[in-house]
């Protein structure tokens, strides 16, 4: 399975094409399949859900803010118990959150890394019309599957 994808639709609205032929077909359909025009390629990556989780420190900060909003720091003397939470206890909470996220959260969007523009050549156009493999330049960035966490 390849993680390199191609698109003609633009930087803000990537198509998820697995072959350059599909991007060239878009160009052809729009009347833009001409020497020198460009289409995009990049490496598709699905981020891991733990990348977006709050951690133990952020939970404790929110906990303190909630108490302060309800009772005020003068009343509680800022004694919420959060400052006594050990690093081991924070690690335990973080580990739990990560395990829970990996089990229950399923990210369905993806990100593109190592974007490159590819200039259309006469050889590409000829191969497209002949329904032959599209000759491609060597990419700066090689394909790698990468889950971002």
C-alpha positions as CSV (number, residue, x, y, z in Angstrom):
1,X,0.0,0.0,0.0
2,X,1.4,3.4,-1.0
3,X,1.0,6.5,1.1
4,X,2.0,8.8,-1.7
5,X,-1.0,10.7,-3.1
6,X,-1.6,13.1,-5.9
7,X,-3.9,16.0,-6.4
8,X,-4.7,18.7,-8.9
9,X,-7.4,20.4,-6.9
10,X,-5.0,22.6,-5.0
11,X,-3.2,23.0,-1.7
12,X,-6.2,23.6,0.4
13,X,-8.4,20.8,-1.0
14,X,-6.3,17.7,-1.6
15,X,-7.7,14.9,-3.7
16,X,-6.8,11.4,-2.4
17,X,-5.5,10.0,-5.7
18,X,-3.2,7.0,-5.6
19,X,-1.8,7.6,-9.0
20,X,-0.6,10.6,-11.0
21,X,-3.0,9.5,-13.8
22,X,-6.0,10.6,-11.7
23,X,-4.5,14.1,-11.2
24,X,-3.7,14.4,-14.9
25,X,-7.3,13.4,-15.7
26,X,-8.5,16.2,-13.5
27,X,-6.2,18.6,-15.4
28,X,-7.5,17.1,-18.7
29,X,-11.2,17.5,-17.6
30,X,-10.5,21.2,-16.7
31,X,-8.6,21.9,-19.9
32,X,-5.4,22.4,-18.0
33,X,-3.3,19.4,-19.2
34,X,-0.5,21.4,-20.7
35,X,3.3,21.3,-20.6
36,X,4.6,23.3,-17.6
37,X,1.4,23.2,-15.6
38,X,1.8,21.6,-12.2
39,X,0.0,19.1,-10.0
40,X,0.8,18.0,-6.4
41,X,2.2,15.0,-4.7
42,X,2.8,14.3,-1.0
43,X,2.9,11.7,1.7
44,X,-0.4,11.0,3.4
45,X,-0.4,10.5,7.2
46,X,-3.1,9.8,9.7
47,X,-2.4,11.5,13.0
48,X,-2.9,9.5,16.2
49,X,-5.6,10.6,18.6
50,X,-3.2,11.1,21.5
51,X,-1.7,14.0,19.6
52,X,-4.8,16.1,20.5
53,X,-5.4,14.9,24.1
54,X,-5.1,17.1,27.1
55,X,-2.6,15.8,29.6
56,X,-2.6,15.4,33.4
57,X,-1.2,18.9,34.0
58,X,-3.9,20.5,31.8
59,X,-6.6,18.5,33.6
60,X,-5.3,19.6,37.0
61,X,-5.2,23.2,35.8
62,X,-8.8,23.0,34.6
63,X,-9.7,21.4,38.0
64,X,-8.2,24.3,39.8
65,X,-9.9,26.8,37.6
66,X,-13.3,25.1,38.2
67,X,-12.9,25.3,41.9
68,X,-11.7,28.9,41.8
69,X,-14.8,29.8,39.7
70,X,-17.2,28.2,42.1
71,X,-15.6,29.1,45.4
72,X,-12.9,31.7,44.8
73,X,-9.2,31.4,45.7
74,X,-9.8,33.3,49.0
75,X,-12.2,30.7,50.2
76,X,-10.2,27.7,49.2
77,X,-6.9,29.3,50.0
78,X,-5.8,27.8,46.7
79,X,-5.7,24.4,48.5
80,X,-7.2,22.2,45.9
81,X,-4.8,19.3,46.3
82,X,-3.5,19.5,42.8
83,X,0.0,20.7,43.9
84,X,0.5,17.4,45.8
85,X,-0.1,15.2,42.8
86,X,3.1,13.3,42.1
87,X,4.8,12.8,38.8
88,X,4.0,9.1,39.1
89,X,0.3,9.9,39.5
90,X,0.4,12.2,36.5
91,X,2.1,9.5,34.5
92,X,-0.6,7.0,35.5
93,X,-3.3,9.4,34.4
94,X,-1.6,10.2,31.1
95,X,-1.1,6.5,30.4
96,X,-4.8,5.8,31.1
97,X,-5.9,8.7,28.8
98,X,-3.6,7.5,26.0
99,X,-4.8,3.9,26.2
100,X,-8.4,5.0,26.3
101,X,-7.9,7.3,23.3
102,X,-6.2,4.5,21.3
103,X,-9.1,2.2,22.0
104,X,-12.0,4.6,21.6
105,X,-11.1,7.4,19.2
106,X,-10.8,6.8,15.5
107,X,-9.4,9.7,13.5
108,X,-10.6,9.7,9.9
109,X,-8.9,12.8,8.5
110,X,-5.4,12.9,7.2
111,X,-2.5,15.3,6.8
112,X,0.0,15.7,3.9
113,X,3.7,16.0,4.5
114,X,6.6,16.6,2.0
115,X,4.4,18.3,-0.6
116,X,6.1,18.6,-4.0
117,X,4.9,20.3,-7.2
118,X,5.4,18.2,-10.4
119,X,5.6,19.9,-13.7
120,X,3.8,18.3,-16.6
121,X,6.0,17.2,-19.4
122,X,5.2,16.1,-23.0
123,X,6.2,12.6,-22.0
124,X,3.5,12.6,-19.3
125,X,0.9,13.9,-21.7
126,X,1.7,11.3,-24.3
127,X,1.6,8.5,-21.7
128,X,-1.7,9.8,-20.4
129,X,-3.3,9.7,-23.8
130,X,-1.8,6.3,-24.7
131,X,-3.0,4.9,-21.3
132,X,0.5,3.9,-20.4
133,X,2.3,4.4,-17.1
134,X,3.0,8.0,-16.4
135,X,6.8,8.8,-16.2
136,X,7.5,10.6,-13.0
137,X,10.6,12.5,-11.8
138,X,12.5,11.3,-8.8
139,X,10.8,12.6,-5.6
140,X,12.7,14.6,-3.1
141,X,11.0,12.7,-0.3
142,X,10.7,9.0,-0.3
143,X,7.5,7.2,0.8
144,X,7.2,6.4,4.5
145,X,4.1,5.6,6.5
146,X,4.1,7.8,9.5
147,X,1.5,8.0,12.3
148,X,1.8,11.3,14.1
149,X,1.2,11.1,17.8
